[in-house]
């Protein structure tokens, strides 16, 4: 019997573990990161290095333990709901804490990006742009509330849809009992 011939792409995928496009995109990302790093370090190299080291230390020593403990507390508070809605094996667990985790993460990223303006510490913003720096706190709070509200709506709808078959079965049982009486 004749062995099937393997193409160059299949041989590459076997050796590399992914498609050639993956390698090309990875190399393009590294090239872009190198370009950005060269442009960034052109100005104040020592200041940028100090900022990166300080940010890494701040994250690893303070922020990571803080949000890990907060996440553990949220998990303990909200727990996890079985996927089937009830007791038995319904195909995995759906942690309801994610409906809090995602909007808080997005709000945290927005705060991280805009904190000088949210806390009204961006005096140079008005001088540089000619725009008012007022209202950032109110807008951030509204966005955060909107994200939490939207997440709560999604949780309610998904819970309602997940328990729909159980409600139908309970209704059918009630009608069957009523018919036998």
C-alpha positions in Angstrom: 0.0 0.0 0.0 1.1 3.5 -0.8 1.6 5.8 2.2 -0.3 9.1 1.9 2.0 12.0 1.2 2.1 14.8 3.8 2.1 18.3 2.6 4.6 21.0 3.8 1.9 22.7 5.9 1.1 19.4 7.7 4.7 18.7 8.3 5.2 22.2 9.6 2.2 21.9 11.9 3.5 18.5 13.2 6.9 20.0 14.1 5.8 23.5 15.3 2.5 22.6 16.9 0.4 25.2 15.1 -0.1 26.6 11.6 2.4 28.8 9.8 0.0 31.7 10.2 0.3 31.4 13.9 4.1 31.7 13.7 3.8 34.7 11.3 1.4 36.5 13.6 3.5 35.8 16.7 6.6 37.2 14.9 4.6 40.2 13.8 3.6 40.8 17.4 7.2 40.6 18.6 8.2 43.0 15.9 5.5 45.5 17.0 6.5 45.1 20.6 10.2 45.7 19.7 9.3 48.8 17.7 7.2 50.2 20.6 9.9 49.4 23.1 12.5 51.2 21.0 10.2 54.2 20.6 9.4 54.2 24.3 12.9 54.0 25.5 14.1 56.8 23.2 13.2 59.5 25.7 13.7 58.8 29.4 15.1 55.3 29.5 15.9 55.2 33.2 12.5 56.6 34.1 10.7 54.0 31.9 12.7 51.2 33.5 12.0 52.4 37.0 8.3 52.7 36.1 8.1 49.1 34.7 10.0 47.7 37.8 7.8 49.7 40.1 4.6 48.6 38.3 5.7 45.0 38.5 6.5 45.2 42.2 3.3 47.0 43.0 1.3 44.5 41.1 3.0 41.4 42.5 3.4 42.5 46.1 0.2 44.5 46.6 -2.4 44.2 43.9 -2.3 40.5 43.2 -2.8 39.5 46.8 -5.5 42.1 47.2 -7.6 41.1 44.3 -7.0 37.4 45.0 -8.4 37.8 48.5 -11.3 39.8 47.1 -12.0 37.2 44.5 -11.9 34.4 47.1 -14.3 36.4 49.3 -16.7 36.9 46.4 -16.5 33.2 45.5 -17.3 32.3 49.1 -20.2 34.8 49.1 -21.7 33.8 45.8 -20.6 30.2 45.5 -21.1 28.2 42.4 -24.3 27.1 40.8 -24.5 23.7 39.2 -25.1 24.0 35.4 -28.3 21.9 35.6 -29.7 24.3 38.1 -30.1 21.6 40.7 -28.3 18.9 42.4 -27.2 16.2 40.0 -24.4 16.3 37.4 -25.7 18.9 34.9 -22.6 19.1 32.8 -20.2 21.2 34.9 -20.4 24.2 37.3 -21.3 27.7 36.4 -19.7 30.1 39.0 -22.2 33.0 39.5 -19.3 35.1 40.8 -18.2 35.7 37.2 -21.3 38.0 36.8 -19.6 40.2 39.4 -16.0 39.5 38.4 -16.3 40.8 34.8 -17.9 44.2 35.3 -15.7 44.9 38.3 -12.6 44.0 36.2 -13.7 46.3 33.4 -14.5 49.1 35.9 -11.0 48.5 37.4 -9.3 48.8 34.1 -11.2 52.0 33.3 -10.2 53.4 36.7 -6.5 52.3 36.1 -6.5 54.2 32.8 -8.3 57.3 33.9 -7.5 57.6 37.7 -5.9 61.0 37.6 -9.0 62.5 36.0 -11.4 60.4 38.1 -9.7 61.6 41.3 -9.3 65.1 39.9 -5.5 65.0 39.9 -5.0 65.7 36.2 -4.2 69.4 36.3 -2.2 69.2 33.1 -5.1 67.6 31.2 -7.0 70.9 30.9 -3.8 72.8 30.0 -2.9 70.2 27.4 -6.3 69.7 25.7 -8.3 72.8 26.5 -11.1 70.4 27.7 -12.6 70.4 31.2 -11.6 67.5 33.5 -14.9 67.7 35.4 -17.3 64.9 35.5 -15.0 61.9 35.1 -15.9 60.5 38.6 -19.6 60.7 37.8 -19.1 59.1 34.4 -17.0 56.3 35.8 -19.5 55.6 38.5 -22.3 55.6 35.9 -20.4 53.2 33.6 -19.6 51.0 36.6 -23.3 50.9 37.7 -24.3 50.2 34.1 -21.9 47.3 33.8 -23.1 45.8 37.0 -26.7 46.3 36.0 -26.2 44.7 32.6 -24.4 41.8 34.3 -27.2 41.3 36.7 -29.7 41.3 33.8 -27.7 38.7 32.0 -27.5 36.6 35.2 -31.2 36.8 35.7 -32.0 35.9 32.1 -29.6 33.0 32.0 -30.9 31.6 35.3 -34.5 31.9 34.0 -33.6 30.2 30.8 -31.7 27.5 32.5 -34.5 26.7 34.9 -37.2 26.8 32.2 -37.3 23.1 31.5 -37.7 22.4 35.2 -40.6 24.9 35.4 -42.2 23.3 32.4 -41.9 19.8 34.0 -43.3 21.1 37.3 -46.2 22.7 35.4 -46.9 19.5 33.6 -46.8 17.5 36.8 -49.3 19.9 38.4 -51.6 19.6 35.5 -51.4 15.8 35.5 -52.2 15.8 39.3 -55.1 18.2 38.7 -56.4 15.9 35.8 -56.3 12.8 38.0 -58.3 14.3 40.8 
